[in-house]
Each structure stands twice: as structure tokens, then as C-alpha cells.
Amino acid sequence: MNAIVENIKNRRSIRRYLPEQIRDEELNTIIEAGIYAPTAHNEQPWHFTVIQNKELLDHISITTKGFMTNCGVDWIEKMGTNEKLHLFYNAPTVIIVSGKKEAYSSLTDCSAAIENMMLAAESLNIGSCWIGLVSFFFEQEEEMKKLNIPEGYTPYYAVTFGYKQVRPTRIPERNRDVVTYIK
Ligand SMILES: Cc1cc2nc3c(=O)[nH]c(=O)nc-3n(C[C@H](O)[C@H](O)[C@H](O)COP(=O)(O)O)c2cc1C
């Protein structure tokens, strides 16, 4: 199989990490892949906040889970009360991806950068997981001051990175009946 397609198909959301930090050159390669994503009108409207401070990551996890427990959505509340769950699965590196509020297509552009970064990580045998639940933290104005997101940018998602503790064997089933061909 073509190496890029193989890399795409091999990537899994990794939810167990080794505590060892990834190397700076690996981190730089991952970010470089992010900034090579396509963007509407070539605006490149992103900002990456790299967090490698365990205390802060643990704080975000605990705080976010607290807000999850009262959100009114059953499955999210259950995750919030799960004592074993760490929002970032104890990954040693988390990147918060924020987008320029005024850009044409900020969320889409940032999402393209996230996928590029996750695929670059997989090519280095580094695990990753896209974290949407962190949005509960993003809503907390006072807490968000700790992240120093630049003025004019909205934080969209977090992505975890770290060496894989286990390689998942279960591949979430893909729906195939999703294509219309017009010839
Ligand atoms: C927008 C978005 C938000 C996600 N949020 C979370 C999350 O908060 N926590 C989590 O464990 N996985 C999260 N995921 C990962 C998905 O659960 C995962 O991609 C999906 O189950 C398919 O599995 P795979 O990535 O191994 O192919 C998110 C994925 C996307 C695209």
C-alpha cells in the first residue's frame, strides 16, 4: 500500500501514553506539518499553544471534568465522574489549537492543521488524540487566562501527543455507504 495511505489508516486515537516526553525535534516536525495544512485564502489563521507542564495539564483535566459532571448530557457526565479518566490520558504534550476570529474559515483551517499534525505524529510512531471535551475549560474566562491565548483568537481543540503505551487493536468500524458516484 502507498506509504501515506498506510499512515492514514494506521493512525488511531491513542488513550494510553508513556510518561517520557517526546523529543523537541519530533515536536517541531509535528508543528511544521500543522503549518503546511491548506487554508482558505492562505490565511494560516492558527495559533498553537504547546503545554508540557504536567501540573497545568492535570489542573485542566480536573477542572474540565468538574464542568462535565453538570452539563446535562448523560455520557459526558459519566466521563466527568470517572475518577480514572484523565482528559488528556496523561499525555506529556498537549497542543491547544486556536484560530483567528476574523479569518474566513478558521475552524476548518485549524482542523486541517490538527489532522496534519496527527498524521505526522503517527509517521514518527508518536500517538495522538483529538480532544474536543476541553471546550468545557475554554468556556471558563478566568481559567483561560492561564493559557495566554493571543488576543483575537478562539481556542478550538486540544491534541495530545506522546509515545504510545499500547497500540489499540480495535479499529473503530468505518461506514462505507457514504459515497455517491456521478459519472
Ligand atoms: C472533533 C473531534 C473531537 C474529539 N474529541 C475527543 C475527546 O474529547 N476525547 C477522546 O478521547 N477522543 C476524542 N476524539 C477522537 C474520536 O473519538 C476518534 O477519532 C474516533 O472514535 C475514531 O477513532 P480513531 O481516531 O482511532 O480512528 C475526537 C475526535 C474529533 C474529530
The ligand as an ORCA input file, in Angstrom:
! r2SCAN-3c Opt
* xyz 0 1
  C     -13.698     16.953     16.710
  C     -13.243     15.723     17.482
  C     -13.338     15.717     18.864
  C     -12.890     14.596     19.590
  N     -12.908     14.649     20.955
  C     -12.435     13.605     21.666
  C     -12.334     13.694     23.098
  O     -12.672     14.702     23.722
  N     -11.829     12.616     23.770
  C     -11.421     11.479     23.112
  O     -10.969     10.538     23.779
  N     -11.480     11.377     21.758
  C     -11.967     12.408     21.025
  N     -11.976     12.349     19.650
  C     -11.456     11.136     18.963
  C     -12.571     10.266     18.377
  O     -13.264      9.623     19.427
  C     -11.918      9.224     17.417
  O     -11.271      9.899     16.374
  C     -12.959      8.260     16.813
  O     -13.528      7.460     17.813
  C     -12.339      7.346     15.741
  O     -11.235      6.609     16.268
  P      -9.770      6.717     15.610
  O      -9.303      8.148     15.804
  O      -8.934      5.730     16.367
  O      -9.893      6.377     14.164
  C     -12.407     13.446     18.901
  C     -12.319     13.478     17.509
  C     -12.713     14.603     16.801
  C     -12.557     14.618     15.293
*
